[in-house]
Amino acid sequence: MTDLNEHPLAVADPDRSQRTVAKTRRLVVYGLVLLAVGGGARFAFNYQQALALEHTTKESLVRNVIVTQAKEGELKRNAALPATLRGNTETLLYARSNGYIAAWHKTIGDQVKKGELLAVIDAPEQDQELAQAKATREQVKARLTLARTTAERWEALRQQDGVSQQELEEKRGAQAQAQADLAAADANVKRLEQLQGFRRIIAPFAGVITKRNAEVGQLVTAGGKELFALSQTDPLRLTVWVPQIYASDIKPGKDVSVTLNEFPGKKFTASIEHAAGGIDPLNRSRQVDITLPNPDGKLLPGAYAEVVIGLASGVKALVVPASVLIIGSDGPKVATVNGEGKIAFQSVKLGRDLGREVEILSGVDREAKLVVSPSDLLAEGETVKTEILVAKADKAPGKNEGKEAAKDKPTSDDKGSKGTDKEAPKAPAASERKT
């Protein structure tokens, strides 16, 4: 029997054709369903990728900032002021008479007592003047004696009406004039005798010689160049000018500490003796005199010293790192992060500048989160991520000290970050990170 499918003119079976068409349709439907499922899956995948990209983009746009909190400031504070040591009493000694230096008995560094002889001036002209003054006084005495005798004789003659009253008055006047001339001669002699006493240069008080310009044979004149400088070194005295902001805390009798470079690590205790009753309008400072005991004489007048005055402040200020400040034309500000993680700028009032730290008197509270080294790109209300600034604790030296130092060293990623007043902290752990 011949197969009809093999014959070119054979007629196809209708049932078989329908089955083939149905099969083809099913394949097309399956393909379309498969394409729809694949397209949906692709669309879902692309949508998830778009959401992930948007989330990543948003995450990358949120800035990371380092925050810190203020700490309570100390109510006690110190004011360090420069001063110069000087003697409790200081004076320059000059010559009161003209002459030549005959001898000097004390030199620089010598301790002298009150009334002790320092130098002698030779003045032969004064000896001659004194001798002449004494001779003149004797002449006046002789005239006075003659005038007195004459006046007594004329008194007797007047009682006998032997002379006129006018002549008697003339004799009395001559006697009075002679008496006055004798008083003037006596005063001149005493003046020259006192000048002779000035030829002896003596110490007016006990102290130490700090300068000597007297040389044997040197010509000196009254009120000319100083011969000696004398200073009382126990106690010493210091004068400081306290700024107006601290002036009200100065009280007489209060103890202060004095330090000198030549005595490193040693503090000398002094006390405030006097304080000016007002502020100098030129420098807006208050003058304060301080007394420093110096029984052993180790401290020398003229030395530079630093006076540290302890002050008590009634203002409770907060202390923050200087790197949190934003200085602008409208005054100092700080950038804070609120509970929602958004930036807010607040104006603050500053107190003392402590170097790496400053005092804030008002504007923020103790719990405020302050942005360290805020970027110029931060905007009001911007949402940020925060990282707590962990202060590096002091570690005891040991065998792990090198490892700890290696951990604290900033990496290459930190080189581009903005510097703060502290070292770049190590990236905080998840428990230390707050968002």
Backbone torsions as a table, in degrees:
resi	resn	phi	psi	omega
1	MET	NA	135.0	-174.5
2	THR	-88.6	134.7	178.5
3	ASP	-75.7	126.1	-177.1
4	LEU	-69.9	-26.7	-178.9
5	ASN	-68.2	-20.1	-178.3
6	GLU	-87.7	-11.7	-177.0
7	HIS	-92.0	135.9	-177.3
8	PRO	-68.1	-23.0	-178.2
9	LEU	-102.3	9.6	-176.8
10	ALA	-74.4	152.0	-179.0
11	VAL	-96.9	132.7	-176.3
12	ALA	-72.4	155.2	177.7
13	ASP	-76.0	125.2	-177.9
14	PRO	-61.7	-40.5	-178.6
15	ASP	-64.1	-38.5	-179.8
16	ARG	-68.6	-36.9	178.2
17	SER	-64.1	-41.5	178.6
18	GLN	-64.0	-38.1	179.5
19	ARG	-65.8	-37.5	179.9
20	THR	-66.6	-42.4	178.9
21	VAL	-63.6	-42.8	179.7
22	ALA	-63.2	-40.1	179.5
23	LYS	-64.5	-41.1	179.4
24	THR	-63.5	-42.8	178.8
25	ARG	-60.6	-42.9	179.3
26	ARG	-61.5	-40.3	178.9
27	LEU	-63.7	-39.3	179.0
28	VAL	-65.4	-42.3	179.6
29	VAL	-63.0	-44.0	178.8
30	TYR	-60.7	-39.7	179.2
31	GLY	-65.4	-42.0	179.2
32	LEU	-64.8	-41.9	177.5
33	VAL	-61.8	-41.4	179.7
34	LEU	-64.3	-41.9	177.3
35	LEU	-63.8	-39.8	179.3
36	ALA	-64.4	-43.7	178.9
37	VAL	-63.6	-43.0	179.1
38	GLY	-64.1	-42.6	178.6
39	GLY	-64.0	-40.9	177.8
40	GLY	-63.6	-41.6	178.5
41	ALA	-63.3	-41.3	178.9
42	ARG	-65.3	-39.3	179.0
43	PHE	-65.0	-41.5	178.4
44	ALA	-64.3	-40.7	179.3
45	PHE	-63.7	-44.9	178.7
46	ASN	-63.9	-36.7	178.9
47	TYR	-66.4	-42.5	177.0
48	GLN	-63.2	-40.2	177.8
49	GLN	-64.8	-38.8	178.7
50	ALA	-66.0	-41.9	177.3
51	LEU	-62.6	-42.9	179.3
52	ALA	-63.2	-41.1	179.5
53	LEU	-65.3	-40.5	178.6
54	GLU	-64.5	-42.4	179.0
55	HIS	-63.8	-43.0	178.9
56	THR	-63.9	-39.9	179.3
57	THR	-63.6	-43.9	178.2
58	LYS	-62.9	-41.1	179.1
59	GLU	-63.6	-38.6	-178.2
60	SER	-71.8	-26.0	179.7
61	LEU	-78.2	-19.1	178.6
62	VAL	-76.9	124.7	-178.0
63	ARG	-77.2	149.1	170.8
64	ASN	-100.5	126.6	179.3
65	VAL	-125.4	151.3	176.5
66	ILE	-98.6	129.5	-177.1
67	VAL	-120.3	157.5	175.7
68	THR	-143.8	172.3	179.5
69	GLN	-123.7	151.3	179.6
70	ALA	-73.4	156.3	175.8
71	LYS	-121.5	157.8	-178.2
72	GLU	-67.0	133.0	177.0
73	GLY	-83.9	158.3	178.8
74	GLU	-78.0	139.1	177.3
75	LEU	-74.2	-24.1	177.5
76	LYS	-91.1	138.8	178.9
77	ARG	-144.0	162.0	-177.5
78	ASN	-120.9	145.0	174.2
79	ALA	-116.5	116.8	179.2
80	ALA	-99.1	120.8	-175.1
81	LEU	-127.8	142.3	178.2
82	PRO	-77.7	150.9	179.0
83	ALA	-156.2	168.2	178.2
84	THR	-125.4	130.4	177.6
85	LEU	-70.2	137.9	174.1
86	ARG	-145.3	158.8	-178.4
87	GLY	-65.3	153.6	177.3
88	ASN	-61.0	-36.5	172.5
89	THR	-134.9	127.8	-179.9
90	GLU	-130.4	143.7	178.8
91	THR	-154.6	156.8	173.7
92	LEU	-109.6	134.3	-177.5
93	LEU	-103.4	127.2	-179.1
94	TYR	-117.4	165.2	174.3
95	ALA	-80.9	140.0	175.6
96	ARG	-103.0	-2.7	-180.0
97	SER	-140.2	153.9	179.1
98	ASN	-82.1	144.4	177.3
99	GLY	163.6	-161.8	180.0
100	TYR	-117.1	147.8	177.3
101	ILE	-70.6	114.8	178.6
102	ALA	-83.3	-37.2	-179.9
103	ALA	-167.3	150.7	170.1
104	TRP	-124.6	142.2	-170.8
105	HIS	-113.1	-14.4	179.8
106	LYS	-132.4	148.2	178.9
107	THR	-131.8	-175.5	-174.5
108	ILE	-62.2	139.1	178.5
109	GLY	89.4	-7.9	-179.1
110	ASP	-81.0	135.7	172.9
111	GLN	-83.4	131.0	-177.8
112	VAL	-125.9	156.1	176.4
113	LYS	-103.0	164.3	179.0
114	LYS	-63.2	130.9	179.9
115	GLY	84.9	0.2	-178.6
116	GLU	-75.8	142.2	-176.5
117	LEU	-74.0	130.3	179.4
118	LEU	-105.1	-42.2	-178.5
119	ALA	-158.6	163.4	179.5
120	VAL	-128.2	135.1	179.1
121	ILE	-107.4	132.4	177.2
122	ASP	-95.9	122.6	-178.2
123	ALA	-137.2	83.8	-178.2
124	PRO	-64.8	-30.2	178.8
125	GLU	-61.0	-36.3	179.5
126	GLN	-66.1	-35.1	177.2
127	ASP	-62.4	-41.7	179.5
128	GLN	-68.1	-40.8	178.0
129	GLU	-62.8	-38.4	179.2
130	LEU	-66.7	-41.4	178.2
131	ALA	-63.4	-41.9	178.6
132	GLN	-64.6	-39.5	179.9
133	ALA	-65.7	-38.2	178.0
134	LYS	-66.7	-39.4	177.8
135	ALA	-64.4	-41.1	177.6
136	THR	-62.0	-38.4	178.8
137	ARG	-63.9	-37.7	178.4
138	GLU	-66.2	-38.1	176.8
139	GLN	-61.9	-42.5	-179.8
140	VAL	-65.9	-37.0	177.4
141	LYS	-61.9	-41.2	179.4
142	ALA	-63.8	-42.4	178.9
143	ARG	-64.5	-37.5	179.7
144	LEU	-65.1	-41.3	178.8
145	THR	-62.4	-44.3	178.3
146	LEU	-63.3	-43.0	-179.3
147	ALA	-65.1	-37.4	180.0
148	ARG	-66.9	-43.9	-179.9
149	THR	-63.6	-43.1	179.6
150	THR	-61.8	-43.1	-179.5
151	ALA	-63.8	-37.7	178.8
152	GLU	-66.8	-39.8	179.8
153	ARG	-65.0	-42.6	-178.6
154	TRP	-70.7	-25.4	174.0
155	GLU	-64.3	-42.4	179.5
156	ALA	-67.4	-41.5	178.6
157	LEU	-63.9	-35.1	-179.3
158	ARG	-67.3	-34.4	178.3
159	GLN	-65.5	-29.1	177.6
160	GLN	-91.2	5.2	-179.3
161	ASP	60.8	36.5	179.4
162	GLY	-90.3	-19.7	178.9
163	VAL	-133.0	162.5	179.0
164	SER	-81.8	162.7	178.7
165	GLN	-66.3	-32.2	178.7
166	GLN	-62.9	-44.5	179.7
167	GLU	-64.9	-37.4	177.6
168	LEU	-64.5	-40.7	178.7
169	GLU	-64.6	-36.0	177.5
170	GLU	-63.0	-41.6	179.3
171	LYS	-67.8	-38.4	176.3
172	ARG	-63.9	-39.9	177.2
173	GLY	-64.0	-38.8	178.4
174	ALA	-64.8	-36.9	177.7
175	GLN	-66.4	-42.7	179.4
176	ALA	-64.7	-39.4	178.7
177	GLN	-64.4	-42.1	178.0
178	ALA	-62.9	-36.4	177.7
179	GLN	-65.1	-41.1	178.5
180	ALA	-68.3	-38.0	177.3
181	ASP	-63.1	-36.1	178.3
182	LEU	-66.7	-39.2	178.2
183	ALA	-64.8	-40.2	178.1
184	ALA	-65.8	-39.0	178.2
185	ALA	-65.8	-40.6	177.3
186	ASP	-61.8	-41.9	-179.9
187	ALA	-64.8	-38.6	179.0
188	ASN	-65.8	-40.4	178.3
189	VAL	-63.8	-43.2	179.2
190	LYS	-64.0	-38.3	178.5
191	ARG	-61.4	-44.7	180.0
192	LEU	-68.9	-33.1	177.1
193	GLU	-67.4	-38.5	176.7
194	GLN	-66.5	-38.6	175.8
195	LEU	-61.5	-35.6	175.2
196	GLN	-64.3	-35.4	176.9
197	GLY	-67.2	-29.7	178.4
198	PHE	-70.5	-12.3	177.3
199	ARG	-70.5	-11.7	174.9
200	ARG	-101.1	111.5	178.7
201	ILE	-85.0	115.2	-177.2
202	ILE	-119.9	159.1	-178.8
203	ALA	-78.4	125.4	179.2
204	PRO	-75.6	-18.9	177.6
205	PHE	-156.6	166.5	179.9
206	ALA	-75.3	137.1	179.8
207	GLY	179.1	-158.1	-179.0
208	VAL	-123.6	142.8	178.0
209	ILE	-77.5	120.5	179.6
210	THR	-104.6	-12.5	179.3
211	LYS	-155.0	141.4	175.7
212	ARG	-140.2	123.7	177.9
213	ASN	-118.0	10.7	-177.9
214	ALA	-90.3	128.5	175.8
215	GLU	-129.5	144.5	-178.7
216	VAL	-62.0	132.4	-178.5
217	GLY	86.7	-4.5	-178.9
218	GLN	-75.2	135.0	177.3
219	LEU	-80.7	128.3	179.7
220	VAL	-125.3	152.4	178.3
221	THR	-125.0	157.2	-179.6
222	ALA	-63.3	124.9	179.4
223	GLY	74.7	15.6	-179.8
224	GLY	-83.7	-134.7	-178.1
225	LYS	-69.4	143.2	-179.9
226	GLU	-66.5	143.6	-179.9
227	LEU	-94.6	-42.6	-178.4
228	PHE	-138.1	154.6	169.0
229	ALA	-121.2	126.4	-175.4
230	LEU	-119.9	136.4	-177.7
231	SER	-136.8	137.0	174.7
232	GLN	-90.2	114.5	-170.7
233	THR	-95.5	-2.5	177.8
234	ASP	-137.4	106.2	2.6
235	PRO	-86.3	171.1	172.7
236	LEU	-95.9	162.2	-177.2
237	ARG	-128.8	141.9	176.3
238	LEU	-127.9	145.0	175.7
239	THR	-123.0	123.1	178.7
240	VAL	-124.3	157.0	177.5
241	TRP	-113.4	109.0	-176.1
242	VAL	-87.2	127.1	178.8
243	PRO	-58.2	156.3	-175.1
244	GLN	-58.2	-33.4	-176.6
245	ILE	-65.8	-25.0	-179.9
246	TYR	-107.0	-2.8	-169.6
247	ALA	-62.6	-35.0	-176.4
248	SER	-71.0	-15.6	-179.4
249	ASP	-88.2	-1.9	-177.4
250	ILE	-84.9	125.1	178.5
251	LYS	-130.0	132.2	175.6
252	PRO	-59.3	141.0	-177.2
253	GLY	91.3	-8.3	-179.4
254	LYS	-76.1	138.0	179.9
255	ASP	-80.2	141.7	175.5
256	VAL	-132.4	165.2	178.3
257	SER	-111.2	144.1	-178.8
258	VAL	-124.0	131.6	178.1
259	THR	-122.9	146.8	177.7
260	LEU	-129.1	146.8	-178.4
261	ASN	-64.0	-31.1	-178.0
262	GLU	-77.8	-6.6	175.5
263	PHE	-125.8	71.0	-176.4
264	PRO	-63.8	137.1	177.6
265	GLY	79.0	0.5	-178.7
266	LYS	-112.2	136.0	179.2
267	LYS	-117.6	134.5	177.3
268	PHE	-104.5	137.4	-178.5
269	THR	-92.3	127.5	177.3
270	ALA	-128.2	175.8	-179.3
271	SER	-137.6	148.1	177.3
272	ILE	-75.9	121.1	-178.5
273	GLU	-94.6	-47.4	-179.8
274	HIS	-137.6	151.3	175.4
275	ALA	-138.1	135.9	-179.0
276	ALA	-61.3	147.9	-178.1
277	GLY	-82.6	5.0	180.0
278	GLY	-157.6	175.2	179.5
279	ILE	-95.4	133.3	176.6
280	ASP	-70.2	120.2	-177.2
281	PRO	-68.8	-15.6	-179.8
282	LEU	-76.5	-45.1	-178.2
283	ASN	-115.3	4.2	178.7
284	ARG	53.4	43.7	-179.8
285	SER	-134.1	163.8	-179.8
286	ARG	-113.8	128.5	-179.0
287	GLN	-77.8	133.7	-178.2
288	VAL	-132.9	128.6	175.5
289	ASP	-100.2	130.6	-176.1
290	ILE	-122.2	136.8	179.3
291	THR	-106.1	129.4	-178.2
292	LEU	-121.7	114.1	177.2
293	PRO	-62.2	141.3	-179.7
294	ASN	-144.3	63.0	-173.8
295	PRO	-67.8	-31.9	-178.4
296	ASP	-89.4	-5.9	177.3
297	GLY	71.6	18.2	-180.0
298	LYS	-71.8	-32.7	-179.0
299	LEU	-85.3	132.5	-174.5
300	LEU	-106.1	138.0	176.3
301	PRO	-61.6	145.4	-179.3
302	GLY	92.4	-7.8	-178.6
303	ALA	-76.6	148.4	176.5
304	TYR	-79.4	138.6	-179.8
305	ALA	-140.6	164.6	176.5
306	GLU	-123.6	124.8	-178.5
307	VAL	-101.2	126.6	179.0
308	VAL	-110.6	116.3	-177.9
309	ILE	-107.9	121.5	177.0
310	GLY	-76.9	129.8	-176.7
311	LEU	-123.3	148.9	177.2
312	ALA	-110.2	129.0	-178.6
313	SER	-110.1	134.0	177.0
314	GLY	-89.1	-0.6	-178.2
315	VAL	-97.1	124.4	177.4
316	LYS	-87.3	98.8	-177.9
317	ALA	-98.3	156.7	174.4
318	LEU	-100.2	143.4	-179.4
319	VAL	-108.6	127.7	-179.1
320	VAL	-132.2	158.3	173.3
321	PRO	-63.0	145.1	-179.7
322	ALA	-64.8	-20.1	-176.9
323	SER	-73.8	-8.9	179.3
324	VAL	-86.2	-9.5	-175.6
325	LEU	-78.9	143.1	172.6
326	ILE	-119.3	108.7	-177.1
327	ILE	-95.8	119.5	179.6
328	GLY	-135.3	-176.2	-178.6
329	SER	-68.3	-23.7	179.8
330	ASP	-96.1	17.9	175.9
331	GLY	101.5	172.9	-179.2
332	PRO	-71.3	142.6	177.9
333	LYS	-137.1	166.7	171.9
334	VAL	-133.1	151.3	175.9
335	ALA	-98.7	123.3	-179.1
336	THR	-115.3	158.3	177.5
337	VAL	-117.1	119.7	-178.1
338	ASN	-81.9	-174.6	-177.3
339	GLY	-64.6	-21.9	179.0
340	GLU	-91.2	6.2	179.5
341	GLY	76.2	25.5	-178.6
342	LYS	-109.9	148.8	-177.5
343	ILE	-78.8	137.4	173.7
344	ALA	-140.1	133.5	179.3
345	PHE	-98.4	133.3	-178.1
346	GLN	-130.9	135.8	176.2
347	SER	-78.0	142.8	-177.1
348	VAL	-130.4	158.9	174.7
349	LYS	-109.6	124.0	-174.0
350	LEU	-90.4	150.9	173.9
351	GLY	-107.8	-123.9	-178.0
352	ARG	-78.6	148.9	172.9
353	ASP	-93.2	112.9	-176.9
354	LEU	-99.8	17.2	-179.6
355	GLY	95.4	-102.9	178.5
356	ARG	-79.1	-8.8	177.2
357	GLU	-130.7	157.7	177.8
358	VAL	-135.5	158.3	176.2
359	GLU	-93.2	140.1	173.5
360	ILE	-115.8	118.7	-177.3
361	LEU	-84.3	-33.0	179.9
362	SER	-159.3	160.8	177.3
363	GLY	121.8	-32.9	179.1
364	VAL	-137.4	160.9	177.5
365	ASP	-108.6	179.6	-174.4
366	ARG	-65.8	-31.0	-174.2
367	GLU	-90.1	-2.9	-176.2
368	ALA	-68.1	140.9	176.0
369	LYS	-93.1	116.4	-175.1
370	LEU	-103.8	133.8	-179.4
371	VAL	-79.0	128.2	179.1
372	VAL	-86.4	130.7	-179.0
373	SER	48.8	61.5	-176.8
374	PRO	-63.7	139.8	178.7
375	SER	-74.4	152.0	176.5
376	ASP	-68.5	-15.9	-177.9
377	LEU	-85.2	-8.8	179.2
378	LEU	-65.5	139.7	-178.6
379	ALA	-122.3	155.5	178.6
380	GLU	-63.1	128.9	179.3
381	GLY	84.7	-0.1	-179.7
382	GLU	-69.8	139.3	178.2
383	THR	-86.1	133.2	-176.6
384	VAL	-136.1	163.7	170.1
385	LYS	-101.2	142.2	-175.2
386	THR	-115.5	147.4	172.0
387	GLU	-129.9	130.7	-178.0
388	ILE	-73.1	131.6	176.0
389	LEU	-76.3	114.2	-179.2
390	VAL	-93.9	117.4	178.0
391	ALA	-70.0	134.9	180.0
392	LYS	-71.4	117.8	-179.3
393	ALA	-76.1	153.0	177.0
394	ASP	-72.2	127.2	-178.5
395	LYS	-107.4	139.6	176.5
396	ALA	-70.6	140.1	-179.8
397	PRO	-65.0	138.1	178.9
398	GLY	-166.5	-167.6	-176.5
399	LYS	-72.9	-18.6	178.3
400	ASN	-92.7	6.9	-175.9
401	GLU	-63.9	-38.3	180.0
402	GLY	-65.9	-37.3	179.0
403	LYS	-67.5	-41.8	179.3
404	GLU	-63.6	-39.0	179.0
405	ALA	-64.9	-35.9	178.7
406	ALA	-66.9	-35.3	179.3
407	LYS	-68.3	-35.0	-177.9
408	ASP	-76.6	-12.3	-178.0
409	LYS	-71.6	130.7	-178.6
410	PRO	-66.5	146.2	179.0
411	THR	-87.1	-179.5	-179.0
412	SER	-65.8	-25.2	-179.8
413	ASP	-71.3	-21.3	-177.6
414	ASP	-85.3	-10.2	-175.9
415	LYS	-66.0	-29.7	-178.5
416	GLY	-88.7	-7.9	-179.1
417	SER	-74.3	158.2	-178.2
418	LYS	-76.4	131.9	-175.6
419	GLY	-72.4	149.4	174.8
420	THR	-119.9	-177.2	179.1
421	ASP	-81.2	1.3	174.5
422	LYS	-124.8	166.4	178.6
423	GLU	-66.8	152.1	179.6
424	ALA	-61.4	120.5	-175.8
425	PRO	-73.9	155.8	175.3
426	LYS	-67.1	145.0	-178.5
427	ALA	-55.8	123.4	-175.7
428	PRO	-69.3	152.6	177.6
429	ALA	-73.6	174.9	-176.9
430	ALA	-63.8	-32.6	179.5
431	SER	-71.0	-22.0	-179.5
432	GLU	-92.7	-11.3	-175.5
433	ARG	-90.0	129.5	178.2
434	LYS	-122.3	133.9	179.4
435	THR	-117.7	NA	NA
